[in-house]
Amino acid sequence: MDSVDGYLVTSTGAAHGAGRRPAGLAVDDVREVGVRELRDHLSRYLRYVDEGGEVVVTIRGRRVARLSMADDVDPLADLRARGLVRGPLRSRRRPSGKELLAAGAPVSDLVGEQRR
């Protein structure tokens, strides 16, 4: 068995210790990885983020994205609470007095008739 990023890897490639923190990982650690490295080892980096780490993704050395834990908070509710957005002033629902028209034939047939 070999060790890769603190995980024991068997000859079949299965990693043991998936629920444990890799050796040397402190909560709130930040790692920078290139897109190819992230793609090749996505599961490993997602476990890292799940354990409290943070991953910064780079393209040719330029930082383009950040992977961090997802909050259970509704982002829209958070924006409303901070006063940055507000709900609609009126409902977009149709008034109850108006009903939708029901077509007796496909719309394409109706358009064809009008073009003749």
N, CA, C and O atoms as a MOPAC input file, in Angstrom:
PM7 MOZYME 1SCF
protein

 N      0.84300 1    -1.20000 1     0.00000 1
 C      0.00000 1     0.00000 1     0.00000 1
 C      0.87800 1     1.25000 1     0.00000 1
 O      1.91700 1     1.29800 1     0.65900 1
 N      0.44700 1     2.24100 1    -0.74100 1
 C      1.14500 1     3.51900 1    -0.79400 1
 C      0.29300 1     4.57800 1    -0.13200 1
 O     -0.88200 1     4.34900 1     0.15500 1
 N      0.88400 1     5.74200 1     0.11200 1
 C      0.14900 1     6.85000 1     0.70900 1
 C      0.12500 1     8.00600 1    -0.27700 1
 O      1.16700 1     8.42900 1    -0.77700 1
 N     -1.07300 1     8.51400 1    -0.55600 1
 C     -1.24200 1     9.66600 1    -1.43800 1
 C     -2.04400 1    10.70900 1    -0.68500 1
 O     -3.19300 1    10.46100 1    -0.31800 1
 N     -1.46100 1    11.86600 1    -0.45100 1
 C     -2.11100 1    12.94700 1     0.29900 1
 C     -2.70600 1    12.45100 1     1.61700 1
 O     -3.79000 1    12.87800 1     2.01500 1
 N     -2.00000 1    11.56100 1     2.28100 1
 C     -2.45900 1    11.11300 1     3.58400 1
 C     -3.45200 1     9.97400 1     3.52700 1
 O     -3.89200 1     9.50500 1     4.57700 1
 N     -3.82900 1     9.50200 1     2.33100 1
 C     -4.74900 1     8.38100 1     2.18100 1
 C     -3.94500 1     7.14800 1     1.82200 1
 O     -2.97800 1     7.23400 1     1.06500 1
 N     -4.33400 1     6.00700 1     2.35800 1
 C     -3.69100 1     4.75200 1     2.00400 1
 C     -4.34700 1     4.23500 1     0.74500 1
 O     -5.56800 1     4.08300 1     0.69900 1
 N     -3.55200 1     3.96300 1    -0.28200 1
 C     -4.09000 1     3.51900 1    -1.56500 1
 C     -3.66400 1     2.08100 1    -1.79100 1
 O     -2.47800 1     1.75700 1    -1.72900 1
 N     -4.64100 1     1.21900 1    -2.05500 1
 C     -4.35500 1    -0.18300 1    -2.32300 1
 C     -3.95800 1    -0.35000 1    -3.77100 1
 O     -3.99400 1     0.60500 1    -4.54600 1
 N     -3.57600 1    -1.56800 1    -4.14100 1
 C     -3.17200 1    -1.81800 1    -5.52500 1
 C     -4.33300 1    -1.62800 1    -6.49500 1
 O     -4.11100 1    -1.41000 1    -7.68600 1
 N     -5.57000 1    -1.71000 1    -6.00000 1
 C     -6.72500 1    -1.51300 1    -6.88000 1
 C     -7.05000 1    -0.03500 1    -7.04200 1
 O     -7.91400 1     0.31900 1    -7.84500 1
 N     -6.37600 1     0.83400 1    -6.29400 1
 C     -6.62000 1     2.26100 1    -6.39700 1
 C     -7.64100 1     2.76700 1    -5.41000 1
 O     -7.92900 1     3.96400 1    -5.39000 1
 N     -8.20900 1     1.88400 1    -4.57500 1
 C     -9.22100 1     2.31300 1    -3.60400 1
 C     -8.54900 1     3.02700 1    -2.44300 1
 O     -7.51300 1     2.58000 1    -1.95100 1
 N     -9.12300 1     4.11100 1    -2.01300 1
 C     -8.55600 1     4.88700 1    -0.91400 1
 C     -9.22600 1     4.50800 1     0.39200 1
 O    -10.44800 1     4.38100 1     0.45800 1
 N     -8.42700 1     4.32800 1     1.42500 1
 C     -8.94400 1     4.03900 1     2.75300 1
 C     -8.83000 1     5.30200 1     3.58200 1
 O     -7.89200 1     6.08100 1     3.41200 1
 N     -9.77700 1     5.50400 1     4.47300 1
 C     -9.72000 1     6.67500 1     5.33800 1
 C    -10.42900 1     7.86000 1     4.73300 1
 O    -10.07100 1     9.00300 1     5.02000 1
 N    -11.43700 1     7.61900 1     3.89500 1
 C    -12.11300 1     8.71400 1     3.19500 1
 C    -12.76800 1     9.69000 1     4.15300 1
 O    -12.91400 1    10.86400 1     3.81500 1
 N    -13.17000 1     9.24500 1     5.34000 1
 C    -13.82200 1    10.14900 1     6.26900 1
 C    -12.86300 1    10.88500 1     7.17600 1
 O    -13.27100 1    11.76300 1     7.93600 1
 N    -11.58000 1    10.53300 1     7.10200 1
 C    -10.58700 1    11.15500 1     7.98200 1
 C     -9.87600 1    12.29500 1     7.28000 1
 O     -9.81300 1    12.34300 1     6.05200 1
 N     -9.34800 1    13.20200 1     8.06200 1
 C     -8.61600 1    14.34600 1     7.52200 1
 C     -7.23900 1    13.88700 1     7.06100 1
 O     -6.55400 1    13.19200 1     7.81200 1
 N     -6.81000 1    14.24700 1     5.85700 1
 C     -5.48000 1    13.87200 1     5.39600 1
 C     -4.41200 1    14.43100 1     6.33200 1
 O     -4.61200 1    15.45600 1     6.98400 1
 N     -3.29000 1    13.74700 1     6.38800 1
 C     -2.19900 1    14.17100 1     7.26600 1
 C     -1.78800 1    15.60100 1     6.95000 1
 O     -1.60000 1    15.95200 1     5.78500 1
 N     -1.65100 1    16.41900 1     7.96700 1
 C     -1.18800 1    17.78500 1     7.79400 1
 C     -2.26300 1    18.77200 1     7.39400 1
 O     -1.95800 1    19.94700 1     7.19000 1
 N     -3.51700 1    18.34200 1     7.27100 1
 C     -4.58600 1    19.25100 1     6.86700 1
 C     -5.14500 1    19.96400 1     8.08100 1
 O     -5.71300 1    19.33100 1     8.97100 1
 N     -4.98900 1    21.25600 1     8.12000 1
 C     -5.59900 1    22.06400 1     9.16800 1
 C     -6.85700 1    22.68500 1     8.58400 1
 O     -6.89800 1    23.02000 1     7.40000 1
 N     -7.87300 1    22.83600 1     9.40700 1
 C     -9.10900 1    23.45400 1     8.95200 1
 C     -8.78800 1    24.85000 1     8.42300 1
 O     -7.93600 1    25.54300 1     8.97900 1
 N     -9.45100 1    25.25700 1     7.37300 1
 C     -9.27600 1    26.55000 1     6.71600 1
 C     -7.97300 1    26.65900 1     5.93600 1
 O     -7.54300 1    27.76900 1     5.62100 1
 N     -7.33200 1    25.53100 1     5.61500 1
 C     -6.17500 1    25.56500 1     4.73200 1
 C     -6.65200 1    25.89900 1     3.32600 1
 O     -7.76300 1    25.53100 1     2.94200 1
 N     -5.81800 1    26.59600 1     2.55400 1
 C     -6.15200 1    26.94900 1     1.18100 1
 C     -5.09500 1    26.33900 1     0.27200 1
 O     -3.89800 1    26.50300 1     0.50600 1
 N     -5.53600 1    25.63900 1    -0.76100 1
 C     -4.62700 1    25.07400 1    -1.75000 1
 C     -4.94100 1    25.67500 1    -3.10700 1
 O     -6.10400 1    25.89500 1    -3.44400 1
 N     -3.90200 1    25.94100 1    -3.88500 1
 C     -4.08200 1    26.39600 1    -5.25900 1
 C     -3.79900 1    25.22200 1    -6.17800 1
 O     -2.77800 1    24.54800 1    -6.03900 1
 N     -4.70700 1    24.97600 1    -7.12400 1
 C     -4.51800 1    23.89100 1    -8.08600 1
 C     -4.90000 1    24.36900 1    -9.47100 1
 O     -5.77800 1    25.21600 1    -9.63500 1
 N     -4.23400 1    23.81800 1   -10.45300 1
 C     -4.57300 1    24.10300 1   -11.83800 1
 C     -5.79400 1    23.30500 1   -12.25800 1
 O     -6.18300 1    22.35000 1   -11.58600 1
 N     -6.39300 1    23.69800 1   -13.36300 1
 C     -7.60200 1    23.05100 1   -13.85000 1
 C     -7.35500 1    21.57400 1   -14.13800 1
 O     -8.18400 1    20.73400 1   -13.78800 1
 N     -6.24400 1    21.24700 1   -14.75900 1
 C     -5.96800 1    19.85100 1   -15.09800 1
 C     -5.82600 1    19.01000 1   -13.82700 1
 O     -6.38200 1    17.91400 1   -13.74900 1
 N     -5.09400 1    19.50400 1   -12.84300 1
 C     -4.93300 1    18.80400 1   -11.57000 1
 C     -6.28500 1    18.61900 1   -10.88700 1
 O     -6.56600 1    17.54600 1   -10.35100 1
 N     -7.12100 1    19.65300 1   -10.90100 1
 C     -8.44500 1    19.56000 1   -10.28300 1
 C     -9.28900 1    18.51600 1   -10.98800 1
 O     -9.94100 1    17.70200 1   -10.33400 1
 N     -9.28700 1    18.53000 1   -12.30700 1
 C    -10.07300 1    17.56800 1   -13.08300 1
 C     -9.60300 1    16.13800 1   -12.81500 1
 O    -10.41800 1    15.23100 1   -12.65300 1
 N     -8.29000 1    15.94500 1   -12.77100 1
 C     -7.73900 1    14.60600 1   -12.57500 1
 C     -8.00400 1    14.05700 1   -11.17800 1
 O     -8.10000 1    12.84200 1   -11.00500 1
 N     -8.12500 1    14.93000 1   -10.17800 1
 C     -8.27600 1    14.49800 1    -8.78300 1
 C     -9.44700 1    15.19700 1    -8.10100 1
 O     -9.35600 1    15.57200 1    -6.93200 1
 N    -10.55300 1    15.37300 1    -8.83800 1
 C    -11.69100 1    16.12200 1    -8.31200 1
 C    -12.22300 1    15.54300 1    -7.00700 1
 O    -12.50400 1    16.29400 1    -6.07300 1
 N    -12.36600 1    14.23300 1    -6.92600 1
 C    -12.89500 1    13.61200 1    -5.70000 1
 C    -12.03800 1    13.95700 1    -4.49400 1
 O    -12.56000 1    14.27000 1    -3.42400 1
 N    -10.73200 1    13.89900 1    -4.66500 1
 C     -9.81700 1    14.20900 1    -3.56200 1
 C    -10.00600 1    15.65500 1    -3.10300 1
 O    -10.05000 1    15.91100 1    -1.90000 1
 N    -10.11900 1    16.60500 1    -4.03400 1
 C    -10.27200 1    18.00700 1    -3.64700 1
 C    -11.65300 1    18.28500 1    -3.04800 1
 O    -11.78700 1    19.13500 1    -2.16700 1
 N    -12.67400 1    17.57600 1    -3.51800 1
 C    -14.00200 1    17.74500 1    -2.91200 1
 C    -14.01300 1    17.22900 1    -1.48200 1
 O    -14.65200 1    17.82800 1    -0.61700 1
 N    -13.31400 1    16.12100 1    -1.21700 1
 C    -13.18900 1    15.64600 1     0.17100 1
 C    -12.46000 1    16.67700 1     1.01500 1
 O    -12.83900 1    16.93900 1     2.15700 1
 N    -11.41400 1    17.25900 1     0.44700 1
 C    -10.62800 1    18.28100 1     1.13000 1
 C    -11.51400 1    19.46600 1     1.52500 1
 O    -11.43500 1    19.95600 1     2.65100 1
 N    -12.34900 1    19.91800 1     0.60400 1
 C    -13.27100 1    21.02800 1     0.87700 1
 C    -14.31200 1    20.61000 1     1.90800 1
 O    -14.65900 1    21.39100 1     2.79400 1
 N    -14.80600 1    19.39100 1     1.79500 1
 C    -15.80400 1    18.88400 1     2.74300 1
 C    -15.25000 1    18.85100 1     4.16700 1
 O    -16.00600 1    18.97800 1     5.13000 1
 N    -13.94300 1    18.68400 1     4.30300 1
 C    -13.30400 1    18.63600 1     5.61500 1
 C    -12.92500 1    20.02100 1     6.13000 1
 O    -12.29900 1    20.13800 1     7.18300 1
 N    -13.29700 1    21.07000 1     5.39800 1
 C    -13.06400 1    22.42700 1     5.87300 1
 C    -12.00500 1    23.19300 1     5.11700 1
 O    -11.78400 1    24.37200 1     5.39300 1
 N    -11.34300 1    22.55400 1     4.16900 1
 C    -10.32400 1    23.24400 1     3.38700 1
 C    -10.94800 1    24.10500 1     2.30400 1
 O    -12.16600 1    24.13000 1     2.12800 1
 N    -10.10200 1    24.79900 1     1.59500 1
 C    -10.54800 1    25.65600 1     0.49900 1
 C     -9.58500 1    25.47000 1    -0.65900 1
 O     -8.37400 1    25.36800 1    -0.45800 1
 N    -10.12100 1    25.42500 1    -1.87600 1
 C     -9.30400 1    25.21100 1    -3.06700 1
 C     -9.48000 1    26.40700 1    -3.99000 1
 O    -10.60400 1    26.80100 1    -4.30000 1
 N     -8.36800 1    26.98200 1    -4.42800 1
 C     -8.38500 1    28.06500 1    -5.40700 1
 C     -7.93300 1    27.45700 1    -6.72800 1
 O     -6.86600 1    26.84600 1    -6.80600 1
 N     -8.75200 1    27.62600 1    -7.77100 1
 C     -8.47700 1    27.05000 1    -9.07700 1
 C     -7.80000 1    28.10000 1    -9.94500 1
 O     -8.22400 1    29.25400 1    -9.99200 1
 N     -6.73400 1    27.67800 1   -10.63500 1
 C     -6.00800 1    28.60500 1   -11.49800 1
 C     -5.99300 1    28.10000 1   -12.93200 1
 O     -6.04100 1    26.89800 1   -13.19100 1
 N     -5.92700 1    29.05000 1   -13.85700 1
 C     -5.70100 1    28.74900 1   -15.26500 1
 C     -4.45600 1    29.51000 1   -15.66600 1
 O     -4.43300 1    30.74100 1   -15.66200 1
 N     -3.41300 1    28.75600 1   -16.01300 1
 C     -2.12100 1    29.35300 1   -16.36800 1
 C     -1.62800 1    30.32300 1   -15.29200 1
 O     -1.09800 1    31.39100 1   -15.59800 1
 N     -1.81300 1    29.93400 1   -14.03200 1
 C     -1.32000 1    30.73300 1   -12.91300 1
 C     -2.23700 1    31.85700 1   -12.46700 1
 O     -1.96400 1    32.50700 1   -11.45800 1
 N     -3.31600 1    32.10200 1   -13.19400 1
 C     -4.24900 1    33.18100 1   -12.83600 1
 C     -5.42600 1    32.58000 1   -12.07300 1
 O     -6.05800 1    31.63400 1   -12.54200 1
 N     -5.71800 1    33.12900 1   -10.90000 1
 C     -6.82400 1    32.64300 1   -10.08000 1
 C     -8.15500 1    32.94500 1   -10.75400 1
 O     -8.42900 1    34.08500 1   -11.13100 1
 N     -8.99000 1    31.89900 1   -10.90500 1
 C    -10.26700 1    32.08700 1   -11.59100 1
 C    -11.46900 1    31.61600 1   -10.77900 1
 O    -12.58900 1    32.04600 1   -11.05400 1
 N    -11.27600 1    30.75500 1    -9.79500 1
 C    -12.41600 1    30.23600 1    -9.03400 1
 C    -11.95500 1    29.79800 1    -7.65000 1
 O    -10.77000 1    29.57800 1    -7.39900 1
 N    -12.93700 1    29.68000 1    -6.76500 1
 C    -12.67000 1    29.23300 1    -5.39900 1
 C    -13.70800 1    28.19000 1    -5.02200 1
 O    -14.90600 1    28.41900 1    -5.19200 1
 N    -13.26300 1    27.04500 1    -4.51100 1
 C    -14.15500 1    26.00100 1    -4.01300 1
 C    -14.12700 1    26.05900 1    -2.49300 1
 O    -13.06600 1    25.97700 1    -1.87500 1
 N    -15.30600 1    26.20200 1    -1.90100 1
 C    -15.40300 1    26.22300 1    -0.44600 1
 C    -16.70900 1    25.55900 1    -0.04200 1
 O    -17.54900 1    25.26600 1    -0.89200 1
 N    -16.88000 1    25.32300 1     1.23700 1
 C    -18.07900 1    24.65700 1     1.74400 1
 C    -19.32000 1    25.45300 1     1.34200 1
 O    -19.32800 1    26.68400 1     1.38000 1
 N    -20.35500 1    24.72800 1     0.96000 1
 C    -21.63200 1    25.35100 1     0.63100 1
 C    -22.39900 1    25.58900 1     1.92000 1
 O    -22.46100 1    24.71800 1     2.78800 1
 N    -22.97800 1    26.76400 1     2.03700 1
 C    -23.78600 1    27.07100 1     3.21300 1
 C    -25.16700 1    26.47300 1     3.03700 1
 O    -25.64800 1    26.30600 1     1.91600 1
 N    -25.80300 1    26.15200 1     4.15900 1
 C    -27.17300 1    25.65900 1     4.11500 1
 C    -28.16600 1    26.80400 1     4.03700 1
 O    -29.37600 1    26.58000 1     3.98600 1
 N    -27.66400 1    28.01700 1     4.02800 1
 C    -28.51700 1    29.20300 1     3.99300 1
 C    -28.96900 1    29.45300 1     2.55700 1
 O    -28.18400 1    29.31500 1     1.61900 1
 N    -30.23400 1    29.82000 1     2.39300 1
 C    -30.75900 1    30.19300 1     1.08200 1
 C    -30.11300 1    31.51900 1     0.68600 1
 O    -30.30100 1    32.51300 1     1.38800 1
 N    -29.35500 1    31.56800 1    -0.42100 1
 C    -28.65600 1    32.79800 1    -0.78700 1
 C    -29.60000 1    33.98500 1    -1.00300 1
 O    -29.25700 1    35.11600 1    -0.66000 1
 N    -30.78800 1    33.73600 1    -1.57000 1
 C    -31.73300 1    34.82500 1    -1.79700 1
 C    -32.26000 1    35.36500 1    -0.47200 1
 O    -32.41300 1    36.57600 1    -0.31200 1
 N    -32.53800 1    34.47500 1     0.47700 1
 C    -32.99900 1    34.91100 1     1.80000 1
 C    -31.91400 1    35.72600 1     2.49300 1
 O    -32.21500 1    36.70400 1     3.17700 1
 N    -30.66100 1    35.33300 1     2.32300 1
 C    -29.54700 1    36.07300 1     2.91900 1
 C    -29.45400 1    37.47500 1     2.31700 1
 O    -29.25200 1    38.44600 1     3.04600 1
 N    -29.59900 1    37.59300 1     0.99300 1
 C    -29.55100 1    38.90200 1     0.33600 1
 C    -30.71200 1    39.78400 1     0.78200 1
 O    -30.54600 1    40.98800 1     0.97700 1
 N    -31.90100 1    39.17400 1     0.94300 1
 C    -33.05000 1    39.94300 1     1.43100 1
 C    -32.80000 1    40.43800 1     2.84700 1
 O    -33.09600 1    41.59200 1     3.15900 1
 N    -32.25600 1    39.57900 1     3.71100 1
 C    -31.99500 1    39.95600 1     5.10400 1
 C    -30.97000 1    41.08100 1     5.18800 1
 O    -31.04500 1    41.92400 1     6.08100 1
 N    -30.01500 1    41.09900 1     4.26500 1
 C    -28.99800 1    42.15600 1     4.26200 1
 C    -29.47500 1    43.42000 1     3.55600 1
 O    -28.75400 1    44.41700 1     3.51200 1
 N    -30.69900 1    43.38200 1     2.99700 1
 C    -31.26300 1    44.56100 1     2.34400 1
 C    -30.70700 1    44.82500 1     0.95800 1
 O    -30.86200 1    45.92700 1     0.43400 1
 N    -30.06400 1    43.83800 1     0.35400 1
 C    -29.47200 1    44.03500 1    -0.96600 1
 C    -30.45500 1    43.78000 1    -2.09700 1
 O    -30.27700 1    44.31200 1    -3.19300 1
 N    -31.49100 1    42.97700 1    -1.85700 1
 C    -32.54700 1    42.74300 1    -2.83700 1
 C    -33.88200 1    42.76500 1    -2.11500 1
 O    -33.94700 1    42.64700 1    -0.89100 1
 N    -34.94600 1    42.91900 1    -2.89200 1
 C    -36.28000 1    42.87100 1    -2.29800 1
 C    -37.16800 1    42.03400 1    -3.20300 1
 O    -36.85500 1    41.81700 1    -4.37400 1
 N    -38.26500 1    41.57100 1    -2.65400 1
 C    -39.19700 1    40.74500 1    -3.40800 1
 C    -39.94800 1    41.57200 1    -4.42900 1
 O    -39.83700 1    42.79800 1    -4.43000 1
 N    -40.71600 1    40.92500 1    -5.30300 1
 C    -41.48400 1    41.66100 1    -6.31200 1
 C    -42.56400 1    42.52800 1    -5.66100 1
 O    -43.10900 1    42.17400 1    -4.61600 1
 N    -42.86100 1    43.65500 1    -6.28200 1
 C    -43.87900 1    44.55600 1    -5.75900 1
 C    -45.28000 1    44.00400 1    -5.98900 1
 O    -46.18400 1    44.23500 1    -5.18600 1
 N    -45.45600 1    43.27400 1    -7.08400 1
 C    -46.75900 1    42.67200 1    -7.36500 1
 C    -46.52900 1    41.28100 1    -7.92900 1
 O    -45.45100 1    40.96100 1    -8.42800 1
 N    -47.54500 1    40.48400 1    -7.83900 1
 C    -47.45900 1    39.10600 1    -8.31000 1
 C    -47.51800 1    39.07500 1    -9.83100 1
 O    -48.17300 1    39.91700 1   -10.44500 1
 N    -46.85300 1    38.12900 1   -10.42500 1
 C    -46.89500 1    37.97700 1   -11.88300 1
 C    -48.00900 1    37.03600 1   -12.30700 1
 O    -48.15200 1    36.75500 1   -13.49700 1
 N    -48.78200 1    36.55500 1   -11.38600 1
 C    -49.88400 1    35.66100 1   -11.72300 1
 C    -50.99900 1    36.44600 1   -12.41100 1
 O    -51.20400 1    37.63200 1   -12.15500 1
 N    -51.70500 1    35.74700 1   -13.28800 1
 C    -52.81300 1    36.38700 1   -13.98100 1
 C    -53.95900 1    36.62100 1   -13.00500 1
 O    -54.19000 1    35.81100 1   -12.10800 1
 N    -54.66600 1    37.71500 1   -13.17700 1
 C    -55.86200 1    37.91300 1   -12.35300 1
 C    -56.83500 1    36.75900 1   -12.57300 1
 O    -56.91000 1    36.20700 1   -13.67000 1
 N    -57.56400 1    36.40300 1   -11.55200 1
 C    -58.43200 1    35.22600 1   -11.62300 1
 C    -59.53600 1    35.37300 1   -12.66100 1
 O    -60.08700 1    34.35500 1   -13.08000 1
 N    -59.88800 1    36.56500 1   -13.09700 1
 C    -60.94700 1    36.77100 1   -14.06900 1
 C    -60.54200 1    36.41000 1   -15.49000 1
 O    -61.41700 1    36.16600 1   -16.32100 1
 N    -59.26500 1    36.36800 1   -15.79800 1
 C    -58.80900 1    36.06300 1   -17.15100 1
 C    -58.36900 1    34.61100 1   -17.23300 1
 O    -57.63400 1    34.11000 1   -16.38100 1
 N    -58.83600 1    33.95800 1   -18.27300 1
 C    -58.46300 1    32.56800 1   -18.47600 1
 C    -57.62800 1    32.45000 1   -19.74100 1
 O    -57.70900 1    33.29300 1   -20.63400 1
 N    -56.83700 1    31.40900 1   -19.80500 1
 C    -56.04800 1    31.15500 1   -21.00700 1
 C    -56.95700 1    30.61100 1   -22.09900 1
 O    -57.89500 1    29.86400 1   -21.82000 1
 N    -56.67700 1    30.98700 1   -23.33600 1
 C    -57.42900 1    30.45900 1   -24.46800 1
 C    -56.93500 1    29.05900 1   -24.78400 1
 O    -55.73600 1    28.78700 1   -24.72100 1
 N    -57.84700 1    28.18500 1   -25.11800 1
 C    -57.48600 1    26.83100 1   -25.50800 1
 C    -57.56700 1    26.74000 1   -27.01400 1
 O    -58.59700 1    27.07100 1   -27.60200 1
 N    -56.49800 1    26.29900 1   -27.64600 1
 C    -56.46400 1    26.17200 1   -29.09200 1
 C    -57.13500 1    24.87800 1   -29.50600 1
 O    -56.92600 1    23.83500 1   -28.88700 1
 N    -57.95000 1    24.95000 1   -30.56700 1
 C    -58.61900 1    23.76200 1   -31.06200 1
 C    -57.73600 1    22.97900 1   -32.01000 1
 O    -58.01200 1    21.81200 1   -32.28900 1
 N    -56.66200 1    23.60900 1   -32.51900 1
 C    -55.74500 1    22.96800 1   -33.45100 1
 C    -54.32500 1    23.40800 1   -33.08900 1
 O    -54.13800 1    24.36800 1   -32.34100 1
 N    -53.34200 1    22.70800 1   -33.61700 1
 C    -51.96600 1    23.12900 1   -33.33900 1
 C    -51.71200 1    24.55200 1   -33.83600 1
 O    -52.28900 1    24.97100 1   -34.84000 1
 N    -50.88100 1    25.27100 1   -33.16000 1
 C    -50.58700 1    26.66400 1   -33.50600 1
 C    -49.99600 1    26.75100 1   -34.91000 1
 O    -50.27600 1    27.70600 1   -35.63400 1
 N    -49.19100 1    25.78100 1   -35.30400 1
 C    -48.59900 1    25.81100 1   -36.64900 1
 C    -49.67600 1    25.79900 1   -37.73500 1
 O    -49.50500 1    26.43000 1   -38.77800 1
 N    -50.80200 1    25.07600 1   -37.49700 1
 C    -51.90800 1    25.07200 1   -38.46200 1
 C    -52.56000 1    26.44600 1   -38.52600 1
 O    -52.90200 1    26.91700 1   -39.61000 1
 N    -52.73500 1    27.08500 1   -37.39300 1
 C    -53.33900 1    28.42600 1   -37.35900 1
 C    -52.47000 1    29.44000 1   -38.08700 1
 O    -52.98200 1    30.28300 1   -38.82300 1
 N    -51.15000 1    29.36300 1   -37.88700 1
 C    -50.23900 1    30.27500 1   -38.56400 1
 C    -50.26200 1    30.01100 1   -40.05500 1
 O    -50.23900 1    30.95600 1   -40.84300 1
 N    -50.30600 1    28.76100 1   -40.46200 1
 C    -50.36300 1    28.42200 1   -41.88100 1
 C    -51.60100 1    28.96500 1   -42.55600 1
 O    -51.53500 1    29.43200 1   -43.69300 1
 N    -52.73900 1    28.90900 1   -41.86500 1
 C    -54.00300 1    29.44400 1   -42.39500 1
 C    -53.91300 1    30.95000 1   -42.56700 1
 O    -54.42100 1    31.49000 1   -43.55000 1
 N    -53.28100 1    31.63100 1   -41.63600 1
 C    -53.18700 1    33.09300 1   -41.71200 1
 C    -52.26200 1    33.54900 1   -42.82400 1
 O    -52.42100 1    34.66000 1   -43.32900 1
 N    -51.31000 1    32.73600 1   -43.21600 1
 C    -50.35500 1    33.10900 1   -44.26000 1
 C    -50.91000 1    32.86400 1   -45.66400 1
 O    -50.31200 1    33.32100 1   -46.63900 1
 N    -52.01700 1    32.16800 1   -45.79200 1
 C    -52.58800 1    31.87000 1   -47.11300 1
 C    -53.35400 1    33.03600 1   -47.64300 1
 O    -53.90400 1    32.96600 1   -48.74200 1

